[in-house]
Amino acid sequence: MKVGDCMTRDVRLASPNETLREAARAMADLDAGVLPVSENDRLVGMITDRDMAIRAIAEGLGPDARVSDVMSKEIRYCFEDDDADDVLENMGEQQLRRMPVLNANKRLVGIISLGDLAGREEARLAGEALSEISRPGGAHSQTH
């Protein structure tokens, strides 16, 4: 199965200049824990509810701080024509629960998450990926 067959296509983007309050409100409205961050039609980062808690609130930043102050600038992504099994394995290795999906022109077309794959034939692989993701520490520790 290809990533494009099972990803979430309706994605709300955040701006780096948006406030954390605005981004949090968008997450609440969408019932989502992550927003891709875009500037000039390019993906420049990702912001999660965890980024807001650990990188912002724990460091004393308030709701008027900017998304760019706490977003993850190192973006791991996949392409819509990638094989879902390969992407799941990569997500486990990288300790990521979700990943932006780009088209051949490197434009955002969706997000793939473990939840998108857990109910499908890739359920066993999603479980293995979650086991890897749940390891303590790693390159994406919030304190880095």
C-alpha positions in Angstrom: 0.0 0.0 0.0 1.2 3.5 -0.8 1.2 6.3 1.7 -1.1 8.3 -0.5 -3.8 5.6 -0.1 -4.0 5.9 3.7 -2.8 9.4 4.7 -4.9 12.3 6.1 -5.3 14.8 3.3 -7.1 17.7 5.0 -4.2 19.4 6.8 -4.3 22.8 8.5 -1.0 24.8 8.3 0.4 27.1 10.9 2.5 30.2 10.1 5.9 30.7 11.9 4.5 34.1 13.0 1.3 32.7 14.5 1.0 32.8 18.2 1.0 29.7 20.3 -2.5 30.5 21.4 -3.7 30.6 17.7 -1.9 27.3 17.0 -3.3 25.7 20.1 -6.8 26.8 19.2 -6.4 25.3 15.7 -5.2 22.0 17.2 -8.3 22.0 19.6 -10.6 22.7 16.7 -9.1 19.9 14.6 -8.7 17.5 17.5 -5.0 17.2 16.4 -1.7 17.3 18.2 0.4 18.6 15.4 0.4 21.3 12.8 2.9 21.6 9.9 4.4 25.1 9.7 4.6 26.7 6.3 6.1 29.9 5.0 6.0 31.1 1.4 4.5 27.8 0.2 7.3 25.7 1.8 7.2 23.4 4.8 9.6 25.0 7.4 8.8 23.1 10.6 6.3 21.2 12.7 4.7 22.2 15.9 3.1 19.8 18.4 1.1 20.2 21.5 4.2 18.6 23.3 6.4 21.4 21.8 4.1 23.9 23.4 4.2 22.2 26.8 7.9 21.3 27.0 9.6 24.0 24.9 7.3 26.9 25.7 5.4 26.6 29.0 8.2 24.8 30.8 10.6 27.5 29.6 8.3 30.3 30.7 7.0 31.4 27.3 3.4 32.5 27.2 0.6 32.1 24.8 1.7 35.1 22.8 5.1 33.5 21.9 5.5 32.7 18.2 5.3 29.3 16.7 8.8 29.8 15.3 10.1 30.0 18.9 9.3 26.4 19.7 8.6 24.5 16.5 10.8 21.6 15.3 12.8 22.9 12.4 14.3 19.5 11.5 11.6 18.0 9.3 11.4 14.3 8.6 9.0 13.6 5.7 8.0 11.0 3.2 6.4 11.0 -0.3 2.9 10.0 -1.2 4.1 7.3 -3.5 6.4 5.7 -0.8 5.5 2.2 0.4 3.6 2.4 3.8 5.6 -0.5 5.2 8.9 1.3 4.6 7.6 4.6 6.0 6.4 2.8 9.2 9.8 1.2 9.7 11.4 4.7 9.2 8.9 6.2 11.7 10.0 3.6 14.3 13.6 4.2 13.7 13.2 8.0 13.9 10.8 7.8 16.9 8.0 9.7 15.1 4.3 9.1 15.5 3.4 11.2 12.4 5.1 12.5 9.4 4.3 15.1 6.7 3.7 13.7 3.2 5.0 15.5 0.2 4.3 15.1 -3.5 7.0 14.9 -6.2 7.2 18.7 -6.2 8.0 18.7 -2.4 4.6 20.3 -1.6 2.7 19.1 1.4 -0.3 16.9 0.5 -1.0 15.2 3.8 0.1 13.7 7.1 0.6 10.0 7.8 0.3 8.8 11.4 0.4 5.5 13.2 -3.3 5.8 13.7 -3.8 6.0 9.9 -2.1 2.6 9.6 -3.1 0.8 12.8 -6.5 -0.4 11.5 -5.1 -1.7 8.2 -3.1 -4.7 7.2 0.0 -2.8 8.5 -1.3 -3.1 12.1 1.5 -5.4 13.1 4.1 -3.0 11.7 2.4 -0.1 13.4 2.7 -1.9 16.7 6.4 -2.5 16.0 6.9 1.1 15.1 5.2 2.3 18.3 7.5 0.1 20.3 10.5 1.8 18.7 9.0 5.2 19.1 8.3 4.7 22.8 12.0 4.1 23.6 13.3 6.7 26.0 15.4 9.5 24.7 16.5 9.6 21.1 17.3 12.3 18.6 13.9 14.0 19.0 14.1 14.5 22.8 12.2 17.7 23.7 15.1 19.0 25.8 17.3 19.4 22.7 
